[in-house]
Amino acid sequence: MASRDPRRPNILYIVSDDQGAWALGCAGNSEIKTPVLDQLASAGIRFENFFCTSPVCSPARASMLTGDIPSRHGVQDWIRVGSMGDGRIDYLAGQRLLTDVFADNGYRCGLIGKWHLGASDRPRANFVKWLAHQSGMGPYYDAPMVDEDQPITMPGYITAELGARATTFIADEARRPEPFWLSLNFTAPHYPWIDSHPKEFTDLYEDCAFLSCPEEPPHPDFAGGAAAISKGHEQRRESLIGYFASVTAMDAAIGNVIAEIERQGLTESTLVIFMGDNGMNCGHHGIWGKGNGTRPQNMYDTSIKVPCIIAQPGRIPAGIVSDDMLSGYDVFPTLLDYARLSEQPTHKKPGRSFEPLLTGGSLPDTGGVVVYDEYGPVRMVRTRDWKYVHRYPDGPHELFDLSNDPEERVNRIDDPSLDNRLGALREQLFAWFKDYVDPRRDASIKGVTGCGQLGRPEDATAENPMFADKHLNGADWDLWLADGNPVPQAPE
């Protein structure tokens, strides 16, 4: 009846889409209603310094699955082409995923929701259940999905439907002897927001002041034009009602899934992970969007910090808030250690296991833990007190004193008193990426613009670029051609 052994737990891995770390009640936001996730945090550990590996969905998700950075796994922007039909591209072809390791050790793996890593209409090896979104996002009602290898239109509200399909999967797996892994990947709270969510959730925010989302003038580098990001400024209140409602609707759907785990008697033998793929600005810094909400791409904490809650009653201590600095590339080694599985990597991986934190311990002192991010030609190194952002080839670069300027308002890059600090961080960043980059897939030289990925970076030529050009950004992206078929979708 699935796993009843807490030491060999079932895995429920939930990923939200474009949810800022600030968009959680348990993270201190008194305006947003997330009672289920707040309860999950009280039953486990909430990590308040968890960072994505790239501030846009496809690269960040690929890193969690592979344990590698984008400049090795090769997914370096949101996937614009290659999801469906004869033009499909499996962007992770030949790469060993976290789910492959679990499947090889007797787990039955399922995917319900967003994939957005190419070839959505071909079930990935080692998945016994494949219900994938055809692209990366789209309408919340009558969503385009793939059931195994058949394109379908899913009737109803996608957030609730994904939750319902997940409860069915868990009920079915509870009758089998093997442990399960379920990737439950919501499209919420990704755009569209206005007139896209049930009234029972939007009504909750009709009188909300939205003080948690600053109303600032557009950032000087704000990438406006497309409705996906411009409506936030033009219709701020309506957008915020939709964004907050989408989070609360997702919270309710997660509650139904957790209730099914409880009904099946699997609570103590199921590890529940809730995590965002990348951060989100809803007016923060004058941006609506994440890393590609500006041109050039940004590395603000609101773009790179994600919510992360992990719980398993009886094994993971309850009610803990950890301030350890962790990253999406740490997920791979952590879950292997937690499930007592081993894997011999074919190359050096950047992640470190934080399994000791999950079992009541602490991480060894490594002399100043840092995290790194990349988004094409933009790379970042962040310590607790400092952040350095390097943009290839010629800048503009940024240096932020986070201890005195936590909102990253003052760029200290030209402060001569900080030359030594700047030099040390720059050297640290260059050395770290040199260790983990695959030269064939070095994103700093591949032409990533934030406008979408068209193919594998190693296949790029001057005549055949693998990343959409900047000039494509604009309102015409509200209808873009995905594998030759018009699909209503806005840019990531």
Backbone hydrogen bonds, N-H to C=O, Kabsch-Sander energy under -0.5 kcal/mol:
donor,donor_aa,acceptor,acceptor_aa,energy
2,A,173,E,-0.7
2,A,176,R,-5.7
8,R,5,D,-2.0
10,N,269,S,-2.8
11,I,180,F,-2.9
12,L,10,N,-0.5
12,L,271,L,-2.9
13,Y,11,I,-0.6
13,Y,182,L,-2.8
14,I,12,L,-0.7
14,I,273,I,-3.3
15,V,184,L,-2.0
16,S,275,M,-2.2
17,D,188,A,-2.8
18,D,16,S,-0.6
19,Q,278,N,-0.6
20,G,18,D,-0.7
21,A,305,K,-1.0
23,A,20,G,-1.9
24,L,22,W,-1.3
27,A,24,L,-0.6
28,G,25,G,-1.9
29,N,24,L,-1.7
30,S,28,G,-0.9
34,T,32,I,-0.8
38,D,34,T,-2.4
39,Q,35,P,-2.0
40,L,36,V,-2.4
41,A,37,L,-2.3
42,S,38,D,-1.8
43,A,39,Q,-1.2
44,G,41,A,-1.0
45,I,310,I,-2.8
46,R,320,I,-2.6
47,F,45,I,-0.5
47,F,308,C,-2.7
48,E,46,R,-0.7
48,E,322,S,-2.5
51,F,326,L,-2.2
52,C,304,I,-2.7
56,V,54,S,-2.0
60,A,56,V,-1.6
61,R,57,C,-2.7
62,A,58,S,-2.3
63,S,59,P,-1.9
64,M,60,A,-1.6
65,L,61,R,-1.6
66,T,62,A,-2.2
67,G,63,S,-2.8
72,R,69,I,-2.2
73,H,69,I,-2.4
74,G,70,P,-2.2
76,Q,74,G,-0.9
80,R,78,W,-0.6
80,R,453,Q,-2.0
81,V,453,Q,-1.5
87,G,84,M,-0.6
88,R,85,G,-1.9
89,I,82,G,-2.7
91,Y,89,I,-1.2
91,Y,117,L,-1.2
93,A,90,D,-1.7
95,Q,92,L,-2.1
97,L,95,Q,-0.5
98,L,65,L,-2.3
101,V,97,L,-1.5
102,F,98,L,-1.9
103,A,99,T,-2.7
104,D,100,D,-2.3
105,N,101,V,-0.7
105,N,102,F,-0.7
106,G,103,A,-1.7
107,Y,102,F,-2.3
108,R,179,P,-2.2
109,C,107,Y,-0.6
109,C,126,N,-0.7
110,G,181,W,-2.6
111,L,129,K,-2.3
112,I,183,S,-2.8
113,G,131,L,-3.2
114,K,185,N,-2.5
116,H,135,S,-0.6
119,A,82,G,-2.8
120,S,83,S,-1.5
121,D,83,S,-1.1
122,R,119,A,-1.5
127,F,124,R,-1.3
128,V,109,C,-2.8
128,V,126,N,-0.6
129,K,109,C,-1.2
131,L,111,L,-2.5
132,A,146,V,-1.8
133,H,113,G,-1.9
134,Q,144,P,-2.3
136,G,137,M,-0.6
142,D,156,G,-1.5
143,A,154,M,-1.0
145,M,143,A,-0.6
145,M,152,I,-2.7
146,V,132,A,-2.7
147,D,150,Q,-2.8
148,E,130,W,-3.5
148,E,146,V,-0.8
149,D,147,D,-0.9
150,Q,147,D,-2.0
152,I,145,M,-3.0
154,M,143,A,-2.9
154,M,152,I,-0.6
158,I,140,Y,-3.3
158,I,156,G,-0.6
161,E,157,Y,-2.4
162,L,158,I,-2.9
163,G,159,T,-1.7
164,A,160,A,-2.4
165,R,161,E,-2.6
166,A,162,L,-2.0
167,T,163,G,-2.0
168,T,164,A,-1.9
169,F,165,R,-2.2
170,I,166,A,-2.4
171,A,167,T,-2.3
172,D,168,T,-2.5
173,E,169,F,-2.7
174,A,170,I,-1.9
175,R,172,D,-1.3
176,R,173,E,-1.9
181,W,108,R,-2.4
182,L,11,I,-3.0
183,S,110,G,-3.1
183,S,181,W,-0.5
184,L,13,Y,-2.3
184,L,182,L,-0.8
185,N,112,I,-2.2
185,N,183,S,-0.8
186,F,15,V,-1.7
186,F,184,L,-0.7
190,H,187,T,-2.0
196,S,193,W,-1.1
201,F,198,P,-1.6
202,T,198,P,-2.0
203,D,199,K,-2.7
204,L,201,F,-0.7
205,Y,202,T,-1.7
206,E,203,D,-1.1
208,C,205,Y,-1.1
213,C,210,F,-1.3
216,E,214,P,-1.0
219,H,286,G,-2.3
222,F,219,H,-2.4
223,A,293,G,-2.5
224,G,222,F,-1.5
229,I,226,A,-1.6
230,S,226,A,-2.6
231,K,227,A,-1.5
233,H,230,S,-0.9
234,E,230,S,-2.3
235,Q,231,K,-3.5
236,R,233,H,-0.7
239,S,235,Q,-2.5
240,L,236,R,-2.7
241,I,237,R,-2.5
242,G,238,E,-2.0
243,Y,239,S,-2.8
244,F,240,L,-2.8
245,A,241,I,-2.4
246,S,242,G,-2.3
247,V,243,Y,-1.7
248,T,244,F,-2.1
249,A,245,A,-2.6
250,M,246,S,-1.9
251,D,247,V,-2.4
252,A,248,T,-2.1
253,A,249,A,-2.0
254,I,250,M,-2.6
255,G,251,D,-1.9
256,N,252,A,-1.5
257,V,253,A,-1.6
258,I,254,I,-2.7
259,A,255,G,-2.0
260,E,256,N,-1.5
261,I,257,V,-1.8
262,E,258,I,-2.1
263,R,259,A,-2.4
264,Q,260,E,-2.0
265,G,262,E,-1.5
266,L,261,I,-2.6
269,S,266,L,-0.7
270,T,267,T,-1.1
271,L,10,N,-3.2
272,V,270,T,-0.6
272,V,311,A,-2.9
273,I,12,L,-2.9
273,I,271,L,-0.5
274,F,309,I,-3.0
275,M,14,I,-2.2
276,G,307,P,-1.8
277,D,16,S,-1.4
279,G,303,S,-2.3
280,M,302,T,-1.7
281,N,289,G,-2.4
282,C,280,M,-0.5
283,G,287,I,-2.7
286,G,283,G,-2.3
287,I,284,H,-1.7
289,G,281,N,-1.9
289,G,287,I,-0.5
291,G,55,P,-1.9
292,N,55,P,-0.5
293,G,290,K,-2.0
294,T,291,G,-0.6
295,R,221,D,-2.3
298,N,291,G,-2.1
303,S,300,Y,-1.7
304,I,300,Y,-1.4
305,K,301,D,-2.9
306,V,50,F,-2.5
309,I,274,F,-2.7
310,I,45,I,-2.4
311,A,272,V,-2.4
315,R,312,Q,-2.2
316,I,312,Q,-2.7
319,G,41,A,-0.6
320,I,44,G,-2.0
322,S,46,R,-2.3
322,S,320,I,-0.5
326,L,49,N,-2.3
326,L,324,D,-0.7
328,G,51,F,-1.5
330,D,327,S,-2.1
331,V,328,G,-1.1
334,T,330,D,-1.7
335,L,331,V,-2.5
336,L,332,F,-1.6
337,D,333,P,-2.2
338,Y,334,T,-2.6
339,A,335,L,-2.1
340,R,337,D,-1.0
341,L,336,L,-3.1
351,G,67,G,-0.6
357,L,354,F,-1.3
358,L,354,F,-0.9
358,L,355,E,-0.7
359,T,355,E,-1.0
360,G,357,L,-1.0
361,G,356,P,-3.2
366,T,364,P,-0.5
371,V,382,R,-2.2
373,D,380,M,-1.7
374,E,53,T,-1.8
375,Y,378,V,-2.8
378,V,375,Y,-1.5
379,R,377,P,-0.6
379,R,390,H,-2.9
380,M,373,D,-2.4
381,V,388,Y,-2.2
382,R,371,V,-2.5
383,T,386,W,-3.0
387,K,400,F,-1.8
388,Y,381,V,-2.7
389,V,398,E,-2.6
390,H,379,R,-3.3
392,Y,377,P,-3.0
392,Y,390,H,-0.6
395,G,391,R,-2.5
398,E,389,V,-2.2
400,F,387,K,-2.6
402,L,385,D,-1.7
402,L,400,F,-1.1
403,S,385,D,-1.0
404,N,401,D,-0.7
405,D,401,D,-2.0
408,E,405,D,-2.0
411,N,409,R,-0.6
412,R,399,L,-3.4
412,R,410,V,-0.7
415,D,412,R,-2.0
418,L,415,D,-2.0
419,D,416,P,-1.5
422,L,418,L,-3.0
423,G,419,D,-2.6
424,A,420,N,-2.3
425,L,421,R,-2.3
426,R,422,L,-2.5
427,E,423,G,-2.3
428,Q,424,A,-2.3
429,L,425,L,-2.5
430,F,426,R,-2.5
431,A,427,E,-2.3
432,W,428,Q,-2.2
433,F,429,L,-2.2
434,K,430,F,-1.8
435,D,431,A,-1.3
435,D,432,W,-0.5
436,Y,432,W,-1.0
437,V,433,F,-2.0
438,D,71,S,-2.4
441,R,438,D,-2.8
442,D,439,P,-0.9
443,A,441,R,-0.9
445,I,442,D,-1.8
446,K,443,A,-1.0
448,V,443,A,-0.6
453,Q,78,W,-2.8
454,L,466,M,-3.6
455,G,466,M,-1.0
459,D,456,R,-1.7
460,A,457,P,-1.5
461,T,464,N,-1.3
468,A,452,G,-2.7
472,L,469,D,-1.7
473,N,470,K,-2.4
477,W,474,G,-1.9
478,D,475,A,-2.0
479,L,476,D,-1.1
480,W,487,V,-1.1
482,A,480,W,-0.7
482,A,485,N,-2.0
483,D,481,L,-0.7
485,N,482,A,-1.7
487,V,480,W,-1.6
489,Q,478,D,-1.0
489,Q,487,V,-1.0
